Amino acid sequence: MSYKKVSILGKESIYVGNDLFDIIPGDLKKAVKSTKFAVVTDENLAPLYLDKLKAAFKKEGIDLLAQIIPPGEQTKCRAMKEKIENTLLEAKCGRDTCILALGGGVVGDLTGFVASTFLRGVPFVQIPTSLLAMVDSSIGGKTGLDTLHGKNLIGAFHQPVRIYIDMDVLKSLPERQLWNGMAEVVKSAAIWSADAFKQLEEEYEKVQERDPEILASIIWTCAGIKADVVTKDEKESGLRELLNYGHSIGHAVEALMQPGMLHGEAVAIGMVKEAELARHMGLLSPASVGRLIRCIQVYHLPIHMPQLTVPDLMEKMAVDKKNKGGKKYITLLNSIGSCHMNKAIPVEDPLIEFILSPAVVVQPPSKPVNCTIQVPGSKSGSNRALLLAALAEGRCEMEGLLHSDDTQVMLDALAKLGACQFEWIAGGSKLVIKGNGGRLNIPSSEIYLGNAGTASRFLTTVCNYVKGKGHTVITGDKRMQERPCGPLVDALRANGCKIDYLNREGCLPLKIQSDSFKGGVIELSAKVSSQYVSSVLISAPYAQKEVTLKLIGEVVSPIYIDMTVQMMREFGGVVEKKADNLYIVKQQKYKLPAKYSVECDASSSTYPLCIAAITGGKVKVQNVGKDSMQGDAQFCWLLQKMGCKVEQTVDCTTVEAPADGVLK
C-alpha cells in the first residue's frame, strides 16, 4: 500500500493512496480515544466493501457495528438520521464511539451530521467511495441533510478526524458517477488554479481511460485546493464561499430535477450559467466562458438548462445558505483560476432572471450606438492560423481566435501530434504557441475529431509527414464518418501517401502511414471543396520535395484558397501562383511572428455595422479592412450606397449613419 498525506487545519488528516482499508483500524486507534466503532454505508456499497472493512477491524480485535441504508439523495433526510441514531443508542454506543462514513456524498453528509449531534458530538471518519466525495464533499467538515425547501439546509460543521481516499474503489465506479465527480474537479480548477484547469483540458482522454496516475494527480490537486481553502476559512465567512461556484444555480436545478439529475450534473449547468452571469456583468471574458463550457462538455456533463421555469428556479435560489438580507450571493469567476473579490457577492434578481431566461426581448436603443469593437475570428481563419503556427518554428502570441469546438479540436489534435505547446494568457484572450517546426510524433492513440470538418481535411495531409515507423488514425463522430474525403485521399495516394479506409470507402476513419508525403507534382480535383486545396498547400513546405499543385476542374471558392496563400506568406511560406489552377510551394519551415492577430469574421462584423446605420450612430470594427480576403469585408460599401459614411483602412472598417438619420 502507498499513500500521501494532505494537511488541513494544521493536521495531516487526509490520506490519498491505494489499498488503504488495512491501515484504517490501526491508524484510528492512534488518532482517536475510541473503544467502539460503527460504520454507515448504503445497500449498493455494502456488498463491495463492507466485509473487507470489517475484516480489517477484526484483525485489530474490533467488532465493527454496521448500519446499511438505502442509496440515493432521498435518504439524506431527518427520518434516516433518526433511524441511524436509534441504532447507535440501541447498541449502547457512548461518547467513546467513532462513526465511519463509507460511501459517497449522501452517506458522508448524513453520517457526519449524526456524529456532530450524537451525544453532543463524537469523532467521525470519511471513507469516500465516489470521485465527487473524494474531491469535495468528504473534505472540509460540512455535514447536513435536505428538506423540502432545499439541499443541506440543516447541518453543522464537524471536521472528520481522518479522510481515507482509496483510489482502488474508483475501478468499480459507474461511468456516469465518474463524470458526476469530474464536475467538482472542473469547479476546483476553475476557481483556484489555471494550471490545473489546463491539465483537465489536455488530459481528458486519460481520465476517460481511468489512468491511475492522472486520477491520482487530479484527486491530490483537488484535495489540496479544498484543504487550503478550508484551512484559511473553516466556517465559510468569505473565502470558502468560492467552493460554492456553480452551486447557487446548480442546487436550484438539482432540487427541481430530483431524482433524475445527479449533483455534479446540476453543478455543471450551474457553472455554465454563473459564468454567463459573470460575462454579462463584465467580469469574465467570452473566451474564458468558451473554455469552461468546452471543458465541461468533454467530461460528458450537461451544459444546457432543462425545461424549468424562471420563477421556480428563483424560488429555490431564495433558500440558500449564502443569502444575506434578502439578496442572493453568488460566486463569480473573473478568469480561469480566479474568482471576483474572492468571495460570493450580491447579485440583483433581474440579472439572474436574465441569464436563466430561455429567451430575451431585444428593445431598440433609445440613442445612437457609438462604439469600437473587435469581432472574434472566423472558423476558417482560426483553423488556418493554428495549423500554420503549430508547424512553424518559434514563439507567438496569437489573439482574435474564434473560441469554438472546432478550434479546440484542432488544438487538441496538434498537441497530440506533438506539433506545438500552447498556453492561454490574458484571461484567455491570447494564446501563446511554441511551434516545433513541423516535427510531428506518432500519437499514442487515435485522433478523435468529433464533427470538425475543417480539422479533418487539414490533418488528413498533415499526418502523412509524421516522423517514425507507424501510423496515425484520425476519426470522428457518426456524422463525420459520413462526410466524404475521397478526392483528397485519392490525390495523396497518387503522390505515394499510404492511406487506408478503416470503414466506409471515401470517409473517415483513416489509417495514415507516417513519413509518406513525397511531394513533387500533385493533381487534385478542386470542384468539391477548397479545403482540400488548402490542406495540401499548408502542408506542402514539409513534403520530401518541392510541390507543384495542379487543380483539376472548376475551382470552388477560390477566395478561400487565396486566403490560405496569403496566410502562408504571413508565416514565411513561399508560394507562387502560376495560374488559377497552378501553384508551386517551396520547401522550408514556417517562421512564427512574435505576435499574430487572426482577422475577425467579416460576416459577423456586418451586424454591428448595420446597427450603426439603423440607430444613427458610428461603429468601428477592428481587424478587418480593405486588404481582407473575405468577401463580406466589402459589405460596408453597400451601406455607403444607402447614405452612410464609410472609412476602411488596412485593418479597420468604420460606418457612420447619415447626418439626417435617414437611409436611402
N, C-alpha and C positions, 0 to 999 in steps of 0.2 A: 504494500500500500504506500502511496505517496500523497502528500498534501502540502499546501501552503497556507499560511495564516494571514488574515486581513485584520487590521486593527480598527476598532470602532469604540468611541468614547473612552479612549485610553487603554483598552484591553484587547488582546489578540483573541477574540472570541468567535471569529468566522474562519471555518476550516474549508478549504476548497481542494478537492482531490478525487481519488478513486478508491473504491473498496474500503470505505470508512466505517461501515457498520461494526466491524470487530473492535475498533478502538473506542467506540462511543461509551460503553459501560465503564471501562477503566478510567477514561478521561473525566467522566462525570463524577465518579467517586472522589476525585481530587478537587473538582470545581465547585461542588455543592455539598452542603451538610445535610444530605437527604438519605433516608433509610428505605424509603418506599418510592417506586417509580411506576407511573401509569402512562400509557400511550393512547392517543386518539388517532384513528385513521378511518378511511372510508371503505365501502364494500368493493370498490374496484381495485384498491391498492393492497388491501389485506392479503389476498391470495398471492400477491407478488413479493411482498417484503416483510410481512408481519412475522412469519415463522423465523426468518433469518435474523430479525432484530431480537426476538425472544430468545433465540439460541445464543446470541452474543451475550445477553444479560445473564442467561443461565450459567454460562461459563464463569461468571463473576459471583455466582451464588445468589442471584437476584431473580425472583419471580415477577415478571412484568405484567401488570394489570392492563388489559386492553379493552377499549371501547370502540366498537365499529359502528359508524354512522352512514346514512345514505349519502351518495355523491350529489354534487350539484349546488348551485348558488342558493336554491331554496332552503337548503339545510342550515344556512347561516342565519338563524332566527332565534328568538327568545326561547321558544319551546325546546329546541335542541340543546341550547345552553343549560336549561333546567334539567334536561334528561342526563346530560353528562355530569352535572353537579350531584344529582341524586345517586348516580352510580358510584361516584367517589365517596360520598357520605356513607352509603350502604357498605362500602368496603372499608369503612373506618379509616379513611385517609386523613392524616393530620397535616400540620404545618411543615412536617419533615418530608412531605411528598414533593417530588419533581414530576411535572407533566410534560410529556413529549408530544409534539405535533408531527405526525408522519403523513405528509400529503402536500397538496397544492395550497393555493391562496385561501380557499374556503376553510380547509382544516386548520391552517395556521392562524388565520384571523380569529376563528371561533375558539380554538383551544387557548390561544393567548389571552383572550378576554376572560375565559373561565379561570385561567391561572391568576389573572390580575385581581379577581374578586373573591376567589375561593379562600375562605378563612382569612380574608383581607390581604391576600396575596401570597402565592407560593412560586418557587422557581419554575421556569419552563424552558423548553428546548425546541428549536426548529430543525426538522429534517425535511427540507423541501424536495418534492419529487417531480415538480414541473419546472420548465425553464423560467416561466413567469415568476414563480415563487422564489427560485434561486436568485434571480437578478433584482427582484423588487420586494414582494410582499413579506418575505421571511426576514428582511433586514430592516432594522430601524425601530422596532418595538410598537408599531401601530397595531392595535387589535380592535375587533369590533364585530358587530352584526348588522344586518339590514332590517329595515322596516318598510311598511307600505309607502312611506314618504320618500325613501331613497336609500342609497347604499352607505354602509358604515357610519350611520348617524348616531349609534350608541356604541361606545367603546372606551378604551383607555390606552395610554402609553404604558407599556410594560415590556422592558427590554429582555430578550431571551439571554440566558447565561451562555448558551452556545448555539451556533448555527452550523450544521454539518451539511455541506453541499457536496454530495457524492454524485459525480458526473456519470457513473455507471448506470444510474437509473434512467438517463436520457435515451439509452438504447431501446427501451420499451415504450418511449413516449410516442403517442399517435402523432401523425404529421400535422394535423390541424392544431394540436396543442404546442407543437414546436413553433409554428408561425404565431400562435397566440402569444407566446413568450417573447418572440422577436419584436413585438410592438413595444414592449417596455425596454428592450435593448436599444432600439432606434431612439426612443424617447430620451434615454440616459445620455446617449451620444449627442443628440440634438441640443440638449440644454447645457452640456458641460464640456464636450471635447470634440473639436473639429477633426482631430486626428483619428479618434475612434469612429467618427461618422464616415470618414474616408475609407477606413478599413471595411466598414459594413458595405459601402458601395462596391468595393473591389472583391470582396471575399464571399459574395452571396452563393456562388456555386459550391464552395467548400462547406458552407453552413448547410446547404441542402443535402450534401453528401454526409453530413454529421461528422466531419473531420474532427477528431478529438482535440488536436492542437488548436484549431480555430475556435472550437466551442470553449475550450479551457481559457483561451485568451479573452474571449468575449465575456465569459462569466467573471473572470478575475477583474477585468476592467470595470464592468458594471457594479460589481460588489464594492470595488474600491471607490467608485464615484459616489454611490449611495452612502457608504460608510463615512466618507469625507464630509458630505453634506450634513448627515445626521450628527456627526461629532460637533460640527460648528453650530447646529441649531436643532437640538434634540426635540423640542416641544413645538416646532413649527411656528416660530414667531416672525419669520421672514424668509430666510434663505431656503429652508426646507420646502417652502411653497413651490419652488422650482420643479420639484418632483411631481407636482400635480399638472404639469404641462400635458395637454390633451385630455385631462380628466374632467374639467368643468363641463365641457360639452359631451365628452365621452361617457361620463356617468349618466347623464340625462338620456343619451341614446341607449345605453345598456339597460337602464331601468324600464324604458318603454319597449324594448325588444326582447325582454326575458320570456322564455328561456332559450330562445333561438340563437342569440348572439353571445359570443364569448367576450370576456373583459378586454382582452388585447385587441380584438376586432373593433370594439366600440371605441377604445382609446385611439386606434389608428385613424378612425373617422374624425375623432375629436382633435387629433394633432393637425390634420389637414385643415379643418375649419378654423382652428385657432391660429394657424399660420396664415390663412387667408384674412383673418381678422387683423393680424399684425401688419400684413401688407396693406390692407385698406386704411389702417391708421398711420401709414408711412414709416413703420418701424422695421419692416423686413422687405428685402428686395424680391422682385418676382423670380429672379434666378434662384434664390435660396428656397422659395416655395416649390419651384420645379424640382430641385434636387431632393427635397424632403418627400414629395409625392412619389417620385420615381423609386426612391429607396424603400418606401413603404410597399409599393407595388411589387418589387422584386421578391419580397418576402411573403407574397401571396396574401396580403392583407387588403381589406376593402378601403377605398378612398372616397366613395360616394355615399351621401346621406340617404338612408332608406326613406320610404314614404311615411314621414312623420310630420305632424303639423307644428308650425312655429309656436303657437300658444302652448301646446303640450310640452314641447322642449323647454320653453321659458319657465313653465310651472315647475318642472323638475329641477331646473337650474336654480330656482329661487330657494330651494332647500339644499344648501351647500355649506359645508363647514367653514369655507374661506370667506363667505359673505359677511359684510360688516355694514351696519347702518342702513340696511335695506338695499345695498349695492352689491352687484356681482363682481367678485375679484377673480381675475384670470391671469395665468402665467403666459407671457408673450415673448417669443423669440425676437432678437434684433439681428441675429446672424446664426449660421450653423455653428453650434458650440457655445452660444452665449444668449443670455436672457436679458430683456429690458429691465433695468433697475434691480436685477437680482432678487425679485420678489413678485408676487401676484399684485396686480394693480386694478383699481376700479374701472369698469367699462360700462358705459351707459347702455341701457336696454336697446335703444334704436339701432346702435351699431351692431349689436349681437343679432338682432332680428334681421338686419340687412344681410348678414353673412349666412344666416340659416335659411333665408327665403329661397325657394326654388326658382323664383323669377323676380325681376325688378321692373319697375316702370321708369323709363327714361324721360325726363322733362326737358323741353328746350331751355337753353340758358337764358338768363334774364339780361345778359350783357354780352358783348363780343368776346370771343375766345382769342386771347393773345398768349402765345407760349412758344418755347423752343423744346423740341423733344427728339429722342432717338429711338427709333423703332428697332426691335430685335432683327437679327439677320435672317435671311431666308434659309429654308432647309437645304436647298441646293448649294448655296454659298457656304453654309456651315460645314456640311459634309466634305466639300472640296478642300476647304481651309484646314480642317482637322487632318485629313489624309496627307495633304502636302506637307503640313508642319511635322507630322509624325515621321515622314520619310526623309525629312531634311536633317541637317546637322546644326547643332547649336541650341540656343535657348530663346524663347519668345513669349512675351505677354500678349495674349490674344483676348480681345474684347468684342462684344457685339454678337456672340454666338447665340443661335436660337436654342433655348432650353427645352428640348423636346425628347420624346422617347427615342426617336431616330438618332439624335445627336448622342445620347447616352449609349445606345447600341454600338455606334461607331467607336466611341471612346473605349468601351469595354473590349471590343474586338481587337483594337490596336494594342491595348495593354496586354491582352492575352498572347499576342504575337511578339511581344517584347519590342514593339516598334518605338515606344516612347515612354517617358514618365510624365505625369501631369499632376497639377495641384491647383485647386481653386483658391483664389485670393480676393481681397477687396469685397468681402461679403458675397462671394460667388459671382461677381460681375466680370471677373477676369480669370482666364485660365493660363497658368504657366505651363508651357510644353517644352520638354527637353527631348529633342529628336535624336535617334540613333543612326541617322544617315542611311536608312534603308536596310540595316542589318536586322533581319527578322528571324525568329526562332519557331520551331515546330511546337505548337501548343500541346499541352498535356491532355486535352480533351477537345471535343468538337466545339466549334464556334456557333453559338445559337444566336440568330439574328431576329427572332420574332417575325414581325411583318415589315421590317425595314428594307424596302426595296432598293433604295439608293445604296445603302451599305452592302447589300448582297451583290449588286452589279460591280461596284468598285473593288470589292475584296476578291471577287472571282479571278481577276487578273493579278492582284497583289499576291495572293497565296501561291502563285507559280514561281515566285523568286524567293520564297522562304528557304533559308540555308539548312543543310543537313540531309541525312538519309531518312526518308519517311514521307508522310503526307499530312495534309490538313483537311478536315471535314468541315464544311460550312452547311448549316441547315437553318430551318426556320419553322414557324408555326404552320398549321394546316393550310391556311390561305397562301402563305408564301410558297409552299410546296406545289401550288397550282399555277404559279406565275411563271411564264416562260423565260428561259435564259439561253435557249438553243443557239441563236445566231452568234452570240459572244463566245460560247463554248466551242462552236464549230470553227470560228476564226482562230482561236487559241490552239485548238488541236492541230489545225493545219500548219501552225507555226512550230509544232513539236511539243506543245504542252500535253501532259498526260493527265486527263481529267475523266473521271468515271461518274456516271449517274448511279446513285445507290438505290433509287426507287423508280420514279417515273421518268421516262426519256424526255429530255429537254427541260427538266425542272430540278430544283434542289430536292434532297441534299446532294452535294458534290464531294467527291474524294479527289483532292488535287495533289499531284506529286510535287515534291519540293524541287527547287533549282532546275526548272524545266522551261523557263521563259527565254527562248532563243533570240528573239528579235529579228532583224532583217525586214523583209517585205511581209506585211500583214494585210490581207484583204478582208474587209468587214462589211457586212450588209448594214447600211445606215438608214434604212427605211422603217425600222421598227422602233428604235429608241436611241436618242442622242447620248444617253448614259452609257451605252455600250462603247461608243466612240470615246467619251471622256474617260472611261475605265482604262482603255488601252493607252490613251495619251498620257495620263497621270503616271502610269507605271513604266512607260517606255524608257525613261532615262536609266532604269535599273535592269534593262534587258542585257543579254550577253553580247549583243552588238547593236549598232545604231538602227533605229526603227524607221521604216518608211511605211506609213499607213495610207492605204488606198481604200476609199469608201465606195461601195458599190450601190447603185440605185440612188433615188432621190433622197437627199439628206433631210431628216426630220429635225425640227427645232434647231437650226444651225446657230441661233443666238446663244444657246447653252454651250455649244462646242466652243464658240468664240470666248465665252466667259471662262471656260476651263483653260484655254490657251493663255488668256490674259493673266489668270491667277498663277499658272505655272511660271510665267515670266516674272511675276512678283516674287516668287520664291527661287529665282535664279535659273529656271529652266530655259533651255534654248530650243525654240520650236519655230520651224519655217513652214508657212502655209503657201505651198506652191500653186494650189488651185483650191476651189471649193471642196474638192474631194481628195486632196493630196497633202499630206503633212510629213515632214521629216523632223525627228526628235533626236537630239544629240545625247550621247551617253555622258552622264555626270550626276553628281549628288546635288540635291536641292540644298539651299542655304537659308537658314531661318533669319528673318529680320528681328531686331530686338523687340519691336512692337508691331502688331498687326491688328487692324480693325476690320472685321467682317462687314461688308456692305449691308446696310439694312434692307429688309424686304420691301421692294418698291411697291408691290401690290398692297401691302399693309399700310404703307405711307400715304396712299391715296385717301384714306379715311380722315386723318387729321387735316389734310389739305382741304378736303371738302368741307370740314367743319368750319375752317376759317372763312371759306367762301359764303356759306349759308348763314353764318352768325354775324357777319360784318367785321370779322377780326383779322388777325395776322398770325400765321403759324409757320415756323421754320423747322424743317425736318433735317436733322444732321445725318451725315454719312450716306447720302445718296444724291448724286449730282449729274452734271451733263456728260461725264465720262462713263456713266453706268452702262453696263451691257444689258440691263434688264429693260424690257420693253415698256413696262409700266412707269419707268422713270420719266417718260415723256408725257404722262397724263396731265402734268401741270399746264402744258400748253393748250390743252382743251379748256381748262379753267380760264386761261388768258383770253381765249376767244369769247368767253362768256362775260368778260368785263373785268376779270381780276388782274391785279398787278403781280407779275411773276418774275422772280430773280433766281437764276440757277447757276451756282458756281461749280467748281470741280467736285466738291464734296457736300454741298448743301442745296436744298430746294426751299424757297420761301414763296408763300402765296398770301396776298393781301386782298381782301374783298374790295369791290368798287367803292369809291368815296360816298356815293349816294346810297350804297347798300342794296342796289338792285342789280340782279344778274340778268344778262341778256338771254 
